[in-house]
Each structure stands twice: as C-alpha cells, then as structure tokens.
Amino acid sequence: MGVRLLKQVNIVYTRHSIFKFEILAKHGFSITKEQIEDTIQQPDKLMVSKVGRSIAQKAIDKTHLVKGLKGALPQMSF
C-alpha cells in the first residue's frame, strides 16, 4: 500500500536522469517515465534527505526501486 500525494506536481527530467535512463537500458533494465510518475504520485515510502529534500520511493520488483527527489522548487526532479 503506497502513500497517496494529493498535490499535483510538475516533473522535470534533468540531463542526469535522461542519461540514467540510457545507461540502465544499455544494461537491460528499462524504466519508463510512467513508472517515475507513478512513484511520485503513489510512493511506497516518503523520506527526507540530509539536506531537507523529500524523497519518494517505490519498489518495481524484489530487487529494484525508483527514487525521486523534490528540489527547492515545487517540482520533482529525476
């Protein structure tokens, strides 16, 4: 059962995140933007980083999970 976020957020995919999509795909592990958006909207767990940023986390299988960071602006960045 995940945590439901009621506030709609704008998701900004950084250059790092796009590069990460490519690297993961080269290693045979593809992740979609839909999985990222699902993680943000219905995370399994919400945490706070050492610098105060919110982290949304969701398992995609038994050994992999997706994390999204909320930056200083009211946006989620990956």
N, C-alpha and C positions, 0 to 999 in steps of 0.2 A: 504494500500500500504506500503510495507516494504522497508527498506534500503538494497541495494544490496552490499555485500562486494565482491570486485574483487579478493583480495588476498586469496589464499587457505591457510588454517591453519591446523595445527595438533591439534587434540582434545585429551587431556589427561583426562581420568576419574579418579579422585582421590578416595582414600578409602572413604572419606566423601561422595562423590557423589554416589558411589555404595551403600553405607549404606542408603542414602536418597532414592534411587530407591526402596530399600527393604521396608523401612518404609512407603513410600507412597502407595506401593502395598498392604501392610497389612491393610491400611485404605481405600482400594477400589479405589485408584487413581493411575493408572499405567501411567508411562511416558516412552517413548522409546528413545533409542539413536538417532533414526532418527529424532525425534522431537527436540532433543538437536542440532543435526547437522543443521537442518532447521533454528533453532533460530540463530545459528552462521552465517550461510550463508545469511539469509534473515531476519534480525531482524526488528521488528516494530519500535524499538527505540534504539538508542545508547546513553549511558550516561558515565560520568566519575565519579568514586568513590572519596571519600575524600583523598585517598592515591594515586590517579592518575591512577588507573586501569580502563580499558574500560569495560563497562557492556553492553552486548547485551540482549535485552528483547523482548519477543514475547508472545502475548495472545494466549492461546489454546482454551479458551471459555470465556464466560462473566465474570467468577469469578476466573479464574486461568491463571497464566502466567509463563513463563520459563525465567530464567536469567542465563547468562553465564558470567564468569569473565575472563578477559585477564590478565594473570600474567606478571611478569617481563620478562619472556622469550617469544619469539614469538609463543606462544601456547595458546589455550583456555582451561581452566580447569573448571571442574564441580564437 
